[in-house]
Amino acid sequence: MRRAALSSRILSVLACAAILVPAAAGAQDIAIRNATIQTITNGLIENGTIVVRDGRIAAIGQNVEIPSGMEVIDGQGMYVMPGLIDAHSHMAIDGGINEGSESVTPEVRIQPNPDDLTIYRALAGGVTSANLLHGSANTIGGQAAVIKMRWGSQLDSIWFEGANRIVKFALGENVTRASSNQSDADRRYPKSRMGVEQLLRWWFTEAREYQAEWQTYEQERQRNRNALPPRENLRLQALVDIMNGEIKVHAHSYRADEILMLMRVAEDFGFRINTFQHVLEGYKVADEMAEHGAHASTFAEMWGYKVEANDAIPFNMAMMADRGVVVSVNSDSGERVRRLYQEAAMGMKYGDMSEVDALKMVTLNPAIQLGVDEQVGSLEVGKDADITIFNGHPFAPASRVEKTIVDGRVLFDRDQAMTLEKLIQRAVTTTTEDAS
Amino acid sequence: MRRSILAWTLVLAAIGAQPAAAQNEVTTPRSYALTNARIVVSPGDVIEQGTIVFREGRITAVGADAQVPAGVIRLDVEGATVYAGLIDAANGAGLPTIAAGGRGGGGGGDAEASGPPPELNPGLNAVDAFTPGDDLLADYRAAGVTTVGLAFSGGIFPGRVSAVSMRDGMPAALVLRSPVAQQIGFGRKRGGYPSTLMGVLAYIEQSFKDARYDVRARSAFETSPGNSPLPPYDAEHEGLQAAAAGELPVWIAASGAYDIERAIDLAAKLNVDNYAIVGGQEAFRVVSAVGATGRPVIVSLDFPNPNQATGRSFELHVAPASGEDSADEQADSAAAKVVRGNAAALAEAGVPFALAGTGVSSPAEFRRRILTLVEEGLSPDAALRALTVTPAEVLGLSRVLGTIEAGKVANLVVVEGDLFDEEARIAQVFVQGERYDIPRQPEGGGRGGRAGGPGGGTATAAGEWNGSMDMQGQAFAFTLTITGQNDALSATLSTEMGATTLRGDLTDGRLALDGIFESPQGQIPLSLRASVTGDEMTGTIEIEGMGTVSLTARRGGAAVQGNAIMDGGNR
C-alpha cells in the first residue's frame, strides 16, 4: 500500500517535472569553450571553441574568439559532438504507424506528434534528428517524416526541411505475416517471398503505364488543348516518383536473398534502393549493396528474435562498412534512442571500426541516408547548430548527455533535468513523513 | 391530396362553427409586437426601451419609437431584455452517431448494410437523418437556442450540415438552409482503407481529385462520346462534387492542435478556400496559424480533458508539490483554465469564431458552459457575437439571422435579466415568430437532473384546461380535460369537431398525450406535447400527415374566445 502510494506520488511529480523544461525560445547565440570537440569530418579539437549564431555554427577551432555578449557554456571536461541522428524510428507518430489495410500505400505520409514525450527522451540521449518511418506491414508502406527534436513545436516546425522524401518498403516475414495467427485464408496477398516480388513488379508495371498515359496526354495536348487528362492517382504518382528517384526507398529487410531480389527489381525499373533497414544479413551481400549504391541501417547486436533474424552477426556493421557501404546504427525504439551512442560503440568491439567510423554511424552516415548531410552530421562552419555535449567520451559507460542543442537552442539541459531528481527526493521525503 | 382536403375541412369547420377571433381585431399568425423591451440589436448595440414588431415570422420594425400596427398581438415585456435567438453552430444531437473505425485492417464487425457506410456518405444532408426525440427542441429553446447547425460527429465524409429552426414540427419543416456545408473528418473507415490518420488524409485528397475529375470526364463524354469513355458513376464522388467545385463550403472537424494544423494544410491541398475548422478545442495553441487563414473556427464547448490536452507540458509552468493541493490538482486547475480559455484566446487574437455544442451532453449544459466562458473572461459581447452574428455567417444565413433587424427572421430570446448571468431566466423564445413560453425550472430541482418523483414535485396535470390552437392563422378553441396521476394520465380533447381520447404522462413539466382522432376520412393519430407551468400550458399538437399546430391553454376559468388567451398573460 505504502509502496503504491509512493510510486503514484513519484509519477505525479514526474508529470510535473516535464513542465519544467525550458520553454522553446528563439535561436540563441551561444558559444562553447574549452571543450573536446569531435567534428567527425575534421578531426578532434582539444580545448576548442564553437560559436553559434542564428542557429548555425559560425566558427569552430582552438583559437576562436567569442564575441562579447554571448552566452558561454564552459566545456571543461566535456566532449562535444554533432547531434545524433536516428535513421529508423517509430516514435512520436500520431494516428497509426501502419496503413496496413492494403499492402501498397506509398501515398500516405507519417504524421508526427511534436508533443510526444519520447522526443524529450531522445534529446536526453543526445539525439537531434530522426527518421520516423512507416511500419513494416506493407510491401510498399507510406512516406516517412524526417524530424528535428523540436519538442512541443507546432506541427509545421517539426519537419527537417530539406530532408529526402523517403518511402518505406518491407520484405519477408512481416509483410507475408508469417507469424500471424490469422488463418491462411484470412491473410492477405502476398503470403510468400515470391508474392512480395511479384507484387512489387505488378505495381511498378502499373506505375509505368500510368506514367506513359500522362506522357501520351502531354503529346495529345499539343494538338488538342481540350484533351481529357488521365485521372490523377496519388498512389501511382508516388510510385512514379520512386522510379524517378524523387522519393528514396528505405527497405526493411533481413535475408541476403531478398536484399538481392529487391535490388534487381529496382534496377529493372530504373531506380535504386537508398537504404536497407535492419539488413542483418547485409554482410553476406555487402559488395552487391555497395555496387548498387545502397546504404545500410542496422542494429548493433540484436538477433534471433525471429527466424529471418537468425543469421545475424554483430560484425555486420563493420563488415558492411569495410566493403564501402555507408552504415548507420539505429534505435527502432523510443527507448533505445536514449542510448544510441552505446550502440555505435559496439562497432569498435566487433570488427575494430575506428572511433570516428563508429561515431559516424550515429551522425554523418544517417545524415547521408536521410539526405541531410549538408546541414547536419558533423561540426562544420555553416552547418546547423545541432550539438550534443557529453560529460565524457560517449563510448565510456558512465558518460551521459549534459546538454542537447537544436538549431542553437538548448532543448535538453541536465542542470534542469536535475530538478526531476530533486522532485523525486522531495516526494520520497514527504511520503515517508506522511507515513510516519 | 386527400390530406389537404382534410386539413381544409378542419379549418373550415373551425371557422364555420365558431369564429374564434375577437370581434374587432384580425390577427395574422406569428405576428407580435414586443413592447417596452430592452433590445440588444446586435452585440454592443442596445436600445434601452423599444419595440420589436414582427409579422408572419419576420421582423418588420425595431426601434424606440416603432409603431405597433393593427393585427399583431401586443406583448408588454417590460423589464426583460430581448436578444437575437442563439445559434448552436454545430451539433450532432438527434443525428445517428458514427462509430469510430477500428484500427488496422481487421473487419469492421458490422455486416455490410445496404447503402453507403455512415463514415463515407457525403451526399447525406443532416436534416434527413435528424430524429430529435421528444425533448430536444424544447430543451434547445429553454437554453435560448433557436437555430442549430446540424452536423455529424465522426466519420470521414459523414454528410452535409443543415441549418434548422428549433420550432416544433417534422424535421423537413425546420430547415432554414440545407446543405450548408460539406463535412470532412479524420475518422477511420470500418474495415479496409483508410485505417490510419495518414491514410485518411491521403484518401480525402484523392477523393476530391476524383470528384473533380468525374465532372470533367462526364462533360467530355457528353460533349464527345466518340472520343471519351463513359465515366463510372460513384455516389461518394458525386456527393463531394459541390464542395470540390467550391459551390459548398467545407467544414473540417479538428480538435487537437496538430489536427487543426493538418486541417489547414489539407484545405490548401484540396484547393478549398471557403472552409471552417469545427471543434477547434486546442485552437489556443495555434492561434496565429489559425488567424493567418482568415477562416472562422466553430469552437466546441466540449472541453478536452486538461490532462490530455496536447502541449500541456510546454504551455503551463506550474509550481509542483507546494501548498495544500496535490501537484496534480494544481496542474489540473491551471490546465483546465487554459483549456476553457480557448474561445477567449481566439477573441483576443481577433479570430472569428462561433460557439458550438457539438459533443456537449445537452442544451442546458451548453448554456452552462457559455456562462463559464464569460465568468472566466470572455466578454459578453464576444460571446453573444459567437452565438449570433458569426454562426449566422458560417451557416450562410447572415441576412436571415443573427441580429434584431427589420427583414430578418423573428428568432428572439426574451430574458429576465442578463443573458450571460447565471440568475437570468429565459422566459420566452420566438422561433420564426412562433411563441414558446419557457417553463420555470422547478426550485431546487438540481442542475440538469430530472426531478425526483413523476411530474416533478407537486405539479399535476389533472384538471380542465381551456385554450386555443393556432390553425392556419385562425384560433381554434378547445377544452382538454385531464384525469389521473402524472405518470398515467387520461384526457379528453374536445373541439367543435368532436372529442378525442388521449393518454400519456407529465414528466419534468413536459406533458405528452397521444390518441387517435376519428375523422370521417379515417383515423388520424394526434400527439400533444406541451410545457406545463403552474396553470399554463404551451405546446403543440401534431396531426399526423398534416403538420403541427401550436396551442396555449389555461387551467380552470371560462372557455376561451379565440385569441383572448394569447396575450392574456401579459396584458
HADDOCK unambig.tbl for C-alpha pairs under 7 A between the chains (distance, minus, plus):
assign (segid A and resid 12 and name CA) (segid B and resid 327 and name CA) 6.94 0.50 0.50
assign (segid A and resid 12 and name CA) (segid B and resid 328 and name CA) 6.29 0.50 0.50
assign (segid A and resid 13 and name CA) (segid B and resid 327 and name CA) 7.00 0.50 0.50
assign (segid A and resid 16 and name CA) (segid B and resid 320 and name CA) 6.16 0.50 0.50
assign (segid A and resid 18 and name CA) (segid B and resid 313 and name CA) 5.96 0.50 0.50
assign (segid A and resid 19 and name CA) (segid B and resid 313 and name CA) 4.50 0.50 0.50
assign (segid A and resid 19 and name CA) (segid B and resid 314 and name CA) 6.17 0.50 0.50
assign (segid A and resid 19 and name CA) (segid B and resid 316 and name CA) 6.54 0.50 0.50
assign (segid A and resid 19 and name CA) (segid B and resid 317 and name CA) 5.86 0.50 0.50
assign (segid A and resid 20 and name CA) (segid B and resid 317 and name CA) 6.62 0.50 0.50
assign (segid A and resid 23 and name CA) (segid B and resid 314 and name CA) 6.19 0.50 0.50
assign (segid A and resid 95 and name CA) (segid B and resid 196 and name CA) 5.64 0.50 0.50
assign (segid A and resid 95 and name CA) (segid B and resid 197 and name CA) 4.71 0.50 0.50
assign (segid A and resid 96 and name CA) (segid B and resid 196 and name CA) 5.15 0.50 0.50
assign (segid A and resid 96 and name CA) (segid B and resid 197 and name CA) 6.41 0.50 0.50
assign (segid A and resid 99 and name CA) (segid B and resid 104 and name CA) 6.92 0.50 0.50
assign (segid A and resid 99 and name CA) (segid B and resid 195 and name CA) 5.98 0.50 0.50
assign (segid A and resid 99 and name CA) (segid B and resid 196 and name CA) 5.72 0.50 0.50
assign (segid A and resid 99 and name CA) (segid B and resid 199 and name CA) 6.20 0.50 0.50
assign (segid A and resid 100 and name CA) (segid B and resid 104 and name CA) 5.78 0.50 0.50
assign (segid A and resid 100 and name CA) (segid B and resid 105 and name CA) 5.80 0.50 0.50
assign (segid A and resid 101 and name CA) (segid B and resid 104 and name CA) 6.15 0.50 0.50
assign (segid A and resid 101 and name CA) (segid B and resid 105 and name CA) 4.11 0.50 0.50
assign (segid A and resid 101 and name CA) (segid B and resid 192 and name CA) 4.98 0.50 0.50
assign (segid A and resid 101 and name CA) (segid B and resid 193 and name CA) 5.17 0.50 0.50
assign (segid A and resid 101 and name CA) (segid B and resid 194 and name CA) 6.82 0.50 0.50
assign (segid A and resid 101 and name CA) (segid B and resid 195 and name CA) 6.31 0.50 0.50
assign (segid A and resid 102 and name CA) (segid B and resid 193 and name CA) 6.75 0.50 0.50
assign (segid A and resid 107 and name CA) (segid B and resid 202 and name CA) 6.36 0.50 0.50
assign (segid A and resid 108 and name CA) (segid B and resid 198 and name CA) 5.33 0.50 0.50
assign (segid A and resid 108 and name CA) (segid B and resid 199 and name CA) 5.35 0.50 0.50
assign (segid A and resid 108 and name CA) (segid B and resid 202 and name CA) 5.54 0.50 0.50
assign (segid A and resid 109 and name CA) (segid B and resid 198 and name CA) 5.47 0.50 0.50
assign (segid A and resid 110 and name CA) (segid B and resid 198 and name CA) 5.92 0.50 0.50
assign (segid A and resid 111 and name CA) (segid B and resid 198 and name CA) 6.17 0.50 0.50
assign (segid A and resid 115 and name CA) (segid B and resid 310 and name CA) 6.32 0.50 0.50
assign (segid A and resid 115 and name CA) (segid B and resid 311 and name CA) 5.81 0.50 0.50
assign (segid A and resid 152 and name CA) (segid B and resid 311 and name CA) 6.03 0.50 0.50
assign (segid A and resid 152 and name CA) (segid B and resid 314 and name CA) 6.27 0.50 0.50
assign (segid A and resid 155 and name CA) (segid B and resid 258 and name CA) 5.83 0.50 0.50
assign (segid A and resid 155 and name CA) (segid B and resid 261 and name CA) 6.79 0.50 0.50
assign (segid A and resid 231 and name CA) (segid B and resid 213 and name CA) 6.54 0.50 0.50
assign (segid A and resid 232 and name CA) (segid B and resid 209 and name CA) 6.91 0.50 0.50
assign (segid A and resid 233 and name CA) (segid B and resid 206 and name CA) 6.99 0.50 0.50
assign (segid A and resid 234 and name CA) (segid B and resid 206 and name CA) 6.54 0.50 0.50
